[in-house]
Amino acid sequence: MRLHHKFVAAISVIALFCTAVVPLVAAEGASSRRAPNVVLIIADDLGWADVGFHGGNAPTPQLDRLAREGLELTQHYVAPVCSPTRTGLLTGRCWSRFGVTSPQNAQALPWDTVTLPKALQEVGYDTCLSGKWHLGSLPEQGPNHFGFAHSYGSLAGGVSPWNHRYKQGPFTITWHRNEKLIEEQGHVTDLIAAEAIEWLNSRGDKPFFLYVPFTAVHLPVKEPEDWVKRVPEAIQGDVPRHYAASVMHLDDAVGKIVAALEKNKQRENTLVVFTSDNGGSTAQNNDLKYPDDNCPTGKLPGNNRPWRGQKGELYEGGTRVPTIAHWPARIKAGKNHTPVQIIDWMPTICGLASYRAKTDLKWDGVDLSGLLGEGKELAERPLYAVAPGWRSRSLRLGPWKLIVHGTGDARKVELYDLSADPAEAKNLADEQPAKVALLLAKLDEVAARDRDAMVSK
């Protein structure tokens, strides 16, 4: 089977990792000598096959172009839900170190956490977040307290697209600019993109870090009629058409941000990373927990094929997401099949920006700059993940993936060989007891550092 051979080749790429910072391939000229700008874009609940370059049924020409001209990371892993992924991205550490395993409105990070934007500010970067925060939903716990000089969007989680309201309760009113609650008119995707572009257009000579966590395609989706009309006729049904329109609208917004970089002559020296916070969802779109925004009713068609599972699960469909790194002057186009994780971006970006920590930040992630620039191989290392509510944990080591559900006598163990079975169809736990024992011991070793950075109550 072609898929089988492809993944045998993909997994075999893992080898030696060097902890020293390795510069990316540098083009001649000023761009190779200046600290790079970074634009990091995260979609919300975007499934593996929701994008055109993975066979999605909604056209995504802007993302397809980035994938074609940039480097696609075909085994890029995140947490199975949103707040944990954002915790890992901004700290370089497994989200479970902070006790964050589920979407949460409580403050996620201790005040003294050295976040990615805080680190970049120390070496002269301007910093901005336009989009979803969801690491503390009170204004006094917002992005400006954790390294973002400018922030805009939802302090809480995903919001209804037109009224910008979060779930009913104390955090319903959540739309803000610099932690001051405001009311805005317009569709959420347009507002997030417009704020990001306006901020880009006002940049001076300082390098910058722009973080754009969109709320698309998180429920509830309800797109402008103009976008729904552009959806291919083959896609039928109210929710599927609005979902496809949401994907297309997101794609267009990403294109506009890239176009702003090009217009401002910032593109050559800007690393653009696109990814998703977790796999696609099949939940009911018109969730009644949200204030009514007249959104269509029906299940979301989040598409994670050919992987098993979806958002909230530790199977590939919940944690393996479409990811692109694009930097015209420094990264060659192609695909890299090395397993990497969301926690790797902080060490990578800090290395590119020449940031040196004053204390040990206890990163679980590694610097990917050699892999991105020259295709240098990484040493085999464990990739650890925790599901919502600590109900499951997983560990990937080389081609092997262990998933442990529950604890004690009720514990259920699954083992998969992803080189031969990337769809996780055959549980090998009973056939490979020695491998299970080895990975369980490694999982316990890695998990020993969980909850070592909890927010003080």
VENPE-V774181 format. One line per field, one symbol per residue. burial: b if it has 24 or more other ideal C-beta (glycine too) atoms within 12 Angstrom, else e. Layout:
burial=???
This chain:
burial=eeeeeebeebbebbeebeeeebbbbbeeeebeebbbbbbbbbbbbbbbbbbbbbebbbbbebbbbbbeebbbbbbbbbbbbbbbbbbbbbbbbbbbbbbbbbbbbebbbbeebbbbbbbbbebebbbbbbbbbbbbbebebbbbbbbbbbbbbbbbbbbbbbbbbbbeeebbbbbbbbbebeebeebbbbbbbbbbbebbeebeeebbbbbbbbbbbbbbbbbeeebbebbeeebeebbbbbbbbbbbbbbbbbbbbbebbeebebbbbbbbbbbbbbbbbbbebbbebbbebebbebebbbbbbbbbbbbbbbbbbbbbbbbbbbbbbbbbeebbbbbbbbbbbbbbbbbbbebeeeeebebbbbbbbbbbbebbbbeebbbbbbbbeeebbbbbbbbbbbbbbeeeeeeebbbbbbbebbbbeeebbeeeeebbeebbebbeebbeebeebeeee
